[in-house]
Amino acid sequence: MIEAGRTTELKLKKTAPQGAYLTDGESDVLLPSKQVPEGAAEGDTLKVFIYRDSKDRLISTIREPRIQLGEIARLEVKEMTKIGAFLDMGLERDLLLPFHEMTKQPSEGDEVLVAMYLDKSGRLCATEKLYEFLESGSEYKKDDEVTGTLYEISRNFGAFVAVDDRFSALIPAREFSGEAKAGDRVTCRVTGVKPDGRLNLSLRKKAYLQMNDDSDRILEMIRTEGRLDFTDKADPLVIKERTGLSKAAFKRAVGHLLKEKKISIKEDGIYEFDN
């Protein structure tokens, strides 16, 4: 059976003014005349990609698309419309990314990471919701540094990342403070590998390495604001909201700055140390 979204090999059954009809032995599909290779004859096998034309009819092309059914690729937004974004997949017809399949709304000219799927009507569409399309068999291990695309954020679960735009990974909610958004490229540390091969990530380094970065961040905040109007005894939610750090990370960084004699703690907040 001839299906949309895949490259397949079909035999040239017959030619007509509008092109060549190709067959798999059960059904036929048109290859438009401008696509028919010079010298092609009945009985020849042609490698073609199957999609649907503007009238929703199956049609074939010898051009190779930038994405196929079930695959993930980066495609450019050619046009924004009332029904979604049309993406350039390298063919005469563009690929629709419906609004309900977006995790953020792009602009014309943006490059988006999407997977191709068939909608309920059998039409090819794109989605930014990549979870079910990503692989889980990476060779990454705990503490490896990885790079990927943050493609979706869940308040309950955290931030979903496509590592290498290919492998499934999650920054758990406890590790994610909203410092990145959907579509961002992120560099993370692998904190664990699940039994099914999916990765758990953190945007933070190991504690003893991250502490220096956190200390620099806090000191810069003090210098910018004059002081922090709270201390390491503040409510964890206040610390998280103001600094993006957990209370434990904040206490480590503050302790490091105290030891280095770079800050002083008073009843009304934290100040840069006054020599």
SULTADA-V693166 format. One record per pair of residues at least 12 apart in sequence whose C-alpha atoms are under 8 Angstrom apart, sorted by the first residue. I is the first residue (numbers start at 1). J is the second residue. D is the distance in whole Angstrom. If there is no record, write none. Layout:
i: <I/I>
j: <J/J>
d: <D/D>
This chain:
i: <1/1/1/2/2/2/2/2/3/3/4/4/4/4/4/4/4/4/5/5/5/5/5/5/6/6/6/6/6/7/7/7/7/7/8/8/8/8/9/9/9/9/10/10/10/10/10/10/10/11/11/11/11/11/11/11/12/12/12/12/12/12/13/13/14/15/17/18/18/19/19/19/19/19/19/20/20/20/29/29/29/30/30/30/31/31/31/32/32/35/35/36/46/47/48/48/48/48/48/49/49/49/49/49/51/52/52/53/54/56/63/63/64/64/65/65/65/66/66/67/67/67/68/69/69/69/69/69/70/70/70/70/71/71/71/72/72/72/72/72/72/72/73/73/73/73/74/74/74/74/75/75/75/75/75/75/75/76/76/76/76/76/76/77/77/77/77/77/77/77/78/78/79/80/80/83/83/84/84/84/84/85/85/85/85/95/95/95/96/96/96/97/97/97/98/98/98/101/101/101/101/102/102/102/103/103/103/103/103/104/104/112/112/113/113/113/113/113/114/114/114/114/114/115/115/115/115/115/128/128/129/129/130/130/131/131/134/134/134/134/135/135/135/136/136/136/136/136/136/137/137/137/138/138/138/140/141/141/141/142/142/142/142/142/143/143/143/143/144/144/145/145/145/145/146/146/146/146/146/146/147/147/147/147/147/147/148/148/148/148/148/148/148/148/149/149/149/149/149/149/149/149/149/149/150/150/150/150/150/150/150/150/151/151/151/152/152/152/153/153/154/155/156/157/157/158/158/158/158/158/158/158/159/159/159/159/167/168/168/169/169/169/169/170/170/170/170/171/171/171/171/172/172/172/175/175/176/176/177/177/177/179/186/187/188/188/188/188/188/189/189/189/189/189/190/207/211/211/211/211/212/214/214/214/215/215/215/215/218/218/218/219/219/222/222/222/223/226/227/227/227/227/228/228/228/229/229/229/230/230/230/231/231/231/231/232/232/232/232/261>
j: <24/26/27/24/27/28/29/50/50/51/49/50/51/52/58/122/123/124/49/50/51/68/69/124/49/50/51/68/69/47/48/49/50/68/47/48/49/50/45/46/47/48/22/23/24/45/46/47/48/23/24/42/43/44/45/46/41/42/43/44/45/46/42/43/42/42/33/32/33/31/32/33/34/35/36/32/33/36/58/59/60/58/59/60/59/60/61/60/61/61/62/62/62/62/60/61/62/63/64/61/62/63/64/65/124/123/124/93/93/123/90/91/90/91/89/90/91/89/90/89/115/116/116/115/116/117/118/124/115/116/117/133/115/116/133/113/114/115/116/133/165/166/113/114/115/165/111/112/113/114/87/88/89/111/112/113/114/88/108/109/110/111/112/106/107/108/109/110/111/112/108/109/108/107/108/98/99/96/97/98/99/97/98/99/106/124/125/126/124/125/126/125/126/127/125/126/127/126/127/128/129/127/128/129/128/129/151/152/182/182/183/128/183/128/149/151/165/183/126/127/128/129/130/127/128/129/130/133/151/152/151/152/151/162/160/168/162/166/167/168/166/167/168/167/168/196/197/198/199/167/197/198/167/197/198/190/190/192/193/189/190/191/192/193/189/190/191/192/189/190/187/188/189/190/163/164/187/188/189/190/163/164/185/186/187/188/161/162/163/164/165/185/186/187/161/162/163/164/165/182/183/184/185/186/162/180/181/182/183/184/185/186/182/183/184/181/182/183/181/182/173/173/173/172/173/170/171/172/173/174/175/176/171/172/173/176/198/198/199/198/199/200/201/198/199/200/201/200/201/202/203/200/201/202/202/203/202/203/240/244/245/244/203/203/201/202/203/204/205/201/202/203/204/205/202/249/249/252/253/256/253/249/250/253/253/254/256/257/243/253/254/263/272/270/271/272/272/271/269/270/271/272/269/270/271/268/269/270/268/269/270/265/268/269/270/247/250/251/254/273>
d: <7/7/7/7/7/8/8/8/7/8/8/5/5/7/7/8/8/7/7/6/6/5/5/7/6/6/8/6/6/7/5/4/6/8/6/6/6/8/6/5/4/6/6/5/5/5/5/7/7/5/7/8/6/6/4/6/7/5/5/5/6/7/6/6/6/8/7/6/6/6/4/4/7/8/7/7/7/7/6/6/7/8/5/6/6/5/6/8/8/6/6/8/8/7/6/5/5/7/8/5/6/7/7/8/7/7/8/7/8/8/8/7/7/8/6/5/6/5/6/6/8/7/6/8/5/6/8/8/6/5/6/6/5/6/7/7/6/4/7/7/8/7/6/6/7/8/6/5/4/6/6/6/6/5/6/7/7/6/8/6/6/4/6/8/7/5/5/5/6/7/6/6/6/7/6/6/6/7/6/4/5/5/6/7/8/7/6/7/8/5/6/6/5/6/8/7/7/7/5/6/6/6/5/7/6/7/7/6/7/6/8/8/7/6/8/8/8/8/6/5/5/8/7/5/7/8/6/7/7/8/7/7/7/8/8/7/7/6/5/5/6/5/6/6/6/7/5/5/8/7/5/7/7/7/8/8/7/7/7/8/5/5/5/7/6/5/6/8/6/5/7/6/5/6/7/8/6/5/6/7/6/6/7/6/4/6/6/5/4/5/6/6/6/7/5/5/6/8/6/8/6/6/5/6/6/8/7/5/6/6/6/7/5/5/8/8/5/8/8/7/8/7/7/6/5/7/6/4/4/7/8/6/5/7/7/7/7/5/6/6/4/6/7/8/6/5/6/6/5/6/8/7/7/8/6/7/8/7/8/6/8/8/8/7/6/5/5/7/8/6/5/6/7/6/7/8/7/7/5/8/7/8/7/6/5/7/7/6/8/8/8/8/7/7/6/7/7/7/7/6/5/7/5/5/7/6/4/7/7/5/7/7/8/5/6/7/7/6/7/6>
